[in-house]
Amino acid sequence: MSDGSAARKGTLAPVIPVPEQNARPEVAARLLGEALRQARKERNLALRDVAPVIRGSVSKISRLERGESPPKDRDVRDLVAFYQLPSEQAHEIEGLLQQAKDNTWWQQYSDVTPNWLKRLIGLETGATRIACYENHVVPGLLQTPEYTRALVSNSLPGASPEEVERRVRLRLERQRVVRGPHRPNIIAMLDEAILRRPVGGPAVMRGQLDHLIELSQQEGINVRIVPFDRSASVAPSYPITHLTFGDGGPSELVYVELIDSAMYLSRATEIEQYRQALLNVLHASARMKKSQEMLAEARDGYAAHAEGTVY
C-alpha cells in the first residue's frame, strides 16, 4: 500500500514524545524519528509502503525513523502530509524538525570534522551512559590537549599549525560533556598497550596518565585497564562505543569506528552482540583499584625518563 488513502486507515493518533525545551539536535532527531515510526505503525504500514513517499529506499526511511540520518524538511513534511496528521501533531513534529536542524557548537569546526564524527559528538551530549573500549589510543573524551595535539600532528604530517590547532580545539570542546553538570556515566576500557605507547613522548604521557588517574577518582567515571594477558582472547580489534539514552526514542546505539569511517547500529540483535562484547572486555579488565595502580605504574615509568625525551 503506497497511495494517500493508506494514511486514512489508522484510527489512533501517535503519541509524540515530548522533548525538553530546546532539545539537543541529536535528541530531537531521535524523537522525531520515533514520532514518524509511531505514525506509520498506527496506520499498519510497512517500511516498503512509506519509502516511495520520500523518494528513497527502505533503509533510508529506517535510518530516518531511528534518528540515524539528519532529517530533511521535504521528507518529513511529505510524510506528515501522507499520514494526514492533525495540525497539533504536525506542529509538534515541525518543532522537532527545527530543533534537529539547529546548529551546534561543533559547526564552526565543520571543515575539520568528518560527518560520521559529527554525529557521535551530538549523540554523546544526549547520552546518560557511555561505555567504550579502545585498543590504540586514549578515548577522545579523556584526552589531554598535549596528547591530542601529538595524535593529530602524527596523523597529519603535512597539516599547517592552524589546522592542527583547530582539530585540537574541536576535541577539547567535545569534552564539555565530561565537564558539564549532566555528565553521563562513563565506563572507559583501555587496552594496556595504550599505556605503553608513548604518544608525544614521556612528558605528554605522564600528563595524560595523571589525567586518567584524576578522572577515575571522580564519581561516575570508571577507567578500567585490560591487561595484555587477558585481552587477546576477548578484546575486539577495533574501538566500540555503546551509548544509552533516557529521553524517548531509541534507547541504545552502538558506534563502531573504522579506519576512515564509522558504523552506527541500533537494531536490537546488533546492539546485543556488541553489548556482550563489551561485557566480556569489562570482565577481563582489572578492577578499579588495580587499574589505577597500573596507570600510576606506567606514569612513574615515563617519569623516570628525562623531561621532553621522545622514544
Disulfide bonds with the S-S distance in Angstrom:
none
